[in-house]
Amino acid sequence: MDARAGAGVTSMSAQTDLLAQILDHANRANPYPLYAELRKTPVLRAHDGSYVVSRYRDVVGLIHDPRVGLGNTSQGDGDGVSFIAMDPPDHDRLRRLAMRHFEQSDAIRPELQRIVTGLIDRMQGRQRIDLVDDFAYPFPVTVICDRLGVPHEDEPRFHPWADAIVGGLDPRPGRAEAAAEAHVEMTRYLSALVERFRAQGGAGLLSGLASDEGMTTQEVVATGRLLLIAGHETTVNLIANGMLTLLRHPHLLDRLRADPDLAIPLLEELLRYEPPVQLIRQLYSTLDDVDVAGTTIPKGSRVTLVLAAANRDPARFPDPDRFHPERPDNQHLGFFGGIHYCFGAALARQEVQVALAELARRLVNPRLLEDPPPYRQNATLRGPRHLPVEIDDVV
């Protein structure tokens, strides 16, 4: 081990065992005791030489440290790299151009309400529903396709593609190949759509970017691909985690039913308590030696930021394992931070606020059929794969 790693790093076998447990699907339903154990070591060295950081102040420090970056440029691999995987100045240029065409204001709320109403209407006459398949999946994919200008009839293509691409984070055999194939298919589809928008015009972000002289076709496609995946997968988990949390706290479900405005602070606490993105694994690297909690992370090292562990750090959040919607000064990392703060945070907030408030209002006596429910394999984007619920009626 590099002598500069310092005394704050645990033994290799202990690190490997703890990381293996965190990534093990058997612990997906409740990884938080493992995160608490992880925080005892300010900087943990993984068997592959990367460094794992999990305390709130250390994670925030690295997010804002210019000596920690991504090291990518817009040249990419021929398919284009999205701005989320870039450092400035490329990141700033492309993010600014995309923001110009991505509507996230309150003006879209009536459309969100219409989509939610239609999905809940389909539940009428049923006593058992799956809140993931029946609601949490179709709602955000419909919204993000609409925002981007993807034709309605093509929406069913995107869930399998996004699911396969995100599944590439799963180390099980075959996942990387399926992700690569889905990546190629989505890129091919979006490239054709962008070229059509360049020739004929249209509505939505892709059309707006296609008409903008500041972006190449590759950059437009990469931006669209990013938003379709991130705007879909993370919101699915946020809605599912939110309903699971509310069903485990029925008094809060009752409060939300009586006061829909509670959805605003409730969502912020949900982003702290059950964030859809649990960790950023080995995406960042040090551009120089960086000292963290008495440990030197050498230049060129890969860094994993465990956001879910930082969000429950008792040094930052009193009584962190309690779900408390009125929590003061709730500066969570649910949407990350710094220059890579979630591009679609405003849209996601509106989606989930509308979704949770309407589900609370319209589902009569909802109750969990499985607790814990079955979880997805992914350790990075954590959420239930299914959320079976019994209801008495839909109003």
N, C-alpha and C positions, 0 to 999 in steps of 0.2 A: 504493500500500500504506500502511496506517495506520502512522504513525511509531512508535507504541507497540509494533509487532510486534517490533522489535529486530533485532540483528544475527544472532541465532540462526536466523533463517528464511532458507531458500534462495531462489534466484531462482524466479519463477513457472514458467518453462518447465521447469526441472529438476524442480520439484515435480510438475508435471503429468505429465511423462514417467515418473517413478518410480511415482507412484500408478497411472497407466494400466497399467504393467507388472504391478503387484501385482494389479490387478483383472482383468487379461487371463487368460482361461482357458488360454492356451498355457503359462502359468507356474504353473498350479495344482498340478502334480505336485511341484514343489519351489520354494516361494516364499521359502525361508529365506535364500538369498543376497540377495534383494531386501530382506528385513527387516533384514539386517545393514547394508546400505547406508542404509536408512531411519533406523536408530539413530544414524547419524553426524550427523543434524540433530535436535537435541533437540525442537524444535517446528517442524513443517513446515506451511506455509500452502498449502491447496489452491486450485484455480482458482475454486471457488465461495465462497471466503472462510472455509471451515471450517478447523480446526486439527487436525493429526494428531500424536499423542504416542505414542512407541514404546519409551522406555527404562523399565526396571522401576521404579525409584524414582519416576519422574515419574508413571507410570500409577497406581501404588499411592497416591501422594499425591493425585491427582485423585479416585480412587475414594472416598477418605475425606474429601474437602474439602466442607464444607457449602455452599460457593459454587458448586458444580457440581451441577446437578440436572436433573430431567426436566420440571418445570413443568406436569404434567398433574394433573387431579383426577378424582374418581370419576364426574363427570357424563358425560364421554366423548362419543361421537358417536351416542348412541341405542342402540348395541349393548352398551355397557359397556366400560370400560377395565380390563384386568387390573392387579393390584397391581404387577407388574414395571415398569409404565409410570407409576408414581405416586411422588411424594415423600411424606414424612411430613406430617401424621399419617395420611392415608388409607392409605398403603402399610402402615404398621405395624398398623393395625386389621384390614385385610383379610388380610394375611399371617398374623397371629396366629389369626384365625378359621379360615383354611384349614388351618393346621398342626394344629389341634385334631382334624381329621377325616382326616388323611392319614397312613396307617400306613406307616412306613419302617423299623421295627425288625427285628431278626434273626428275628422270628417269621414273616416272609414268605419266608425263604430256602427252606424246603421246597417252596413253590409255585413259586419261580423254578427250582429244580432240576427239578421235574416238567416245566415247559414246555421247558426246555433239553433234557432227555432225549428228549422227544417229537420235537423238531425234528431232533436228531442221528440218532435212530432212522430217520427218513425218508431219510437219506442212505445207508443200507445198500444194497449192491448196485450202487452208482454209483462210477465212477472219476473223474468230473469234477463239481464242484459250484461254485456261485457263492455265496460266503460272505455276500454282501450280500442277494441275493434269497431264498436258502434259509434264512438264519439271522438276519443283523443287522437286517433289516426286520421280519420277523414276530415276533421275540421281544419287543422293547420295546413294540410296539403292543398285543400281547396283555396284557402286564403292566400298562400304563397304563390300558387299558380296564377291566381287572379291578379296579384300584385305584379307579377312578372310579365303577364300577358300571354301565358300558355293557354291555348285553346281548351275549353272545358272538356271536350271529348278525349283529350290526350292526358288528362289528369291521372287516370288509373295506371299509367306507365311509371309514374314517378315514385310511388311508394316502394315497389320492389327494387328499383334502382337505388334509392336512398338507403333502404334497409340493407342491401348487399354491400354498398360502399362503407357504411358505418360498421357493418359486420366485419370488414377488413381489419378492424382494431382487435378482433378476437383472434388469439393465437392458434385456435383449433385448425386442423388440416382442412384445406379447401376454401377457407374463408378469403384468403388473399387473392386466389384465382377468381372467385366469384366477384369480388370487389373490383378487380381489374377489368373484367368483362362488362360489369355495369357502368364503370367509369367510361369505357369506350363507347358504349351504347348511348349513354346520356350526352356525352360530348358530341357525338354524331348528330343526335336529334337537335340539340341546342344550336349547333353550327348551322344546320339547315334553316332553323327557325330565324336565327339572327340574319342570315343572308336574305331571307324572305322579307323581314322587316326593313332591311336596307333598301330593297327594291320597291316595296309596296307601302311601307309605314304600318302603323298599328298602335295599339294602346298598351300601356304597362312599361315596366322598367327596361326590359330587353329592347323594346322598340326605341325608347328614349336614348339608351346607350348606343344603339346601333346608328342612330342619327347624329351622335356626338362625335365630332372629328378628333376628340382627345383620346379615343379608345380604339384599339384594334379588335378584329373579330375574336381573336384568341382571348383578349382581356375581357370582352363582353361575355363570352361563353364561360370563362373561369368564374366571373362574378355571379352569373346566373346559377352555375353549378353549386357554388358556395351557399347562396341564399336558399336554393331549393333543398339542400341537405340540412344546413344549420337551421333554417327557418321551419323545417318540418320536424326533424328528429328531436331537437331539444324541447320544442313546445309540446310534442306528444308526451314526453316524460314529465314535463312541468305540470300539465293538466292531470295526468294519471297520479303522480306523486301528491298533487294537491287534493284530489278527491279521496285518495287513500288516507291522507292525514286527517281530513275532515270527518271521514267515516269512523276513524279511531277517536275523534274528539266530537261526539255528537252534539254537545252543548254549543260548540262553535258553528256547527252546521245550522243549528237552530238560530243562532245569532245572525248568521249570514242571510238566512231566509227572511228574517225580519228587517235586516238592514243591509241592502246590497252594497252600500258604500264601504262596508267592512272589507270588501274584496281588495281594496287598495292597500291598506297596511298588511292584510293577511297574506297577500302575494309576496310582499317584501320579506316577511318572516319565512314564508315557504322557500324562497330563494336562498335563505340562509340555512334553514333547517333540513331541507331535502333538495339540494340543488341538482338540476338535471345533468350538469357537467361536474363530475366528481374530481377529476384531476386532468392536468395538462401534461401528458407523459412524453418526456424526452423531445419535445418540439423546440424548446429553447436551448441555447448554448451560450457559454460565457465567451465574450470577446476579449476579456482580460482576466487576470486573477481577481476574484471577488471574495471578500471576507463576509461570512454569514455566521453570526452567533459564535464567534471565536474559531471558526473553521474556514480555511482558505479553500475555495473551489477553484482549481487551476483553470487557466485559459484553455478554451477548446473543449470544456467538459459539457456533457449533456445534463440538463436540469429538468426534473419533474416537480411540478407545483401541485400539491394536493389541496385543492380549493375546499373540498368538503371538510377536511380536517381543520383548516384555518377557520372556517365558518363556525366551528364549534370549539374554538379555543377559549377556555375559561379566562385567560388573561385579557381577552378583548370583549367577550360576551358573558355577562353574569348568568349563571344557571343555564348553560348553553344547550343542554339536552331537553329543555322545556320549550314547547311550542307556544309562543307568546306574541300574538298579533300586534299588541300595543308596545312592543319592545322599543325603547328609545334609542336614538343614535344607531340605527341598524345599518351600518355601512358594510353590508355583506359583499361577498365576491361571486354571487350567483351569476352575474353577467361579466365576470372577469374585471378588468380595469386597465388604466393607462391608455396608450394609443390603440390597443386592441380590444377596448371595451366593446361589448356586443353591438354590432352594427344594427341589428333589428330589435334592440331592447324595447323601444317604444311600441313597436307592433306586438311583440310578445306580451308585454304588459297588458295591452288592451285585449288581446285574444283571451288570455287566461282570466282576467277580471270578468269579462263577459261570460266566459264558459262556466266558471265556478259559481257565479251569482245565479245564472239561469238554471244550472243543474240543481242547486240548492232550492230554488224557488219551485221548480216544476216536478221534481221526483218526490213522490209521496212515500215516506218511511223507507228510505234506502238503507240497506244493511249488507255488510260484507258476507260473502259466502266462503271465502278462503282468506285466512290471515296467518302468516303472510301469503300474499298471492305469488304465483310463479313469476320470477324475474327474468329479464333478458340476460344473455350471457355477458354483455358488454360491461366492463368495469369502469370505463371512461364515461359513457352516457348511461347512467343508471336509472332504471324505471321498471315497473311491472310490464311483463309481456301480455298478460291478461289481467283484468280486474273484474271478476264476476260479482255481480251485485243483484240482490233480490229487491223488488219494489212492489208496493201495493197498487200504484197507479201513476199516471202522468197527468198533471193539470194543465 
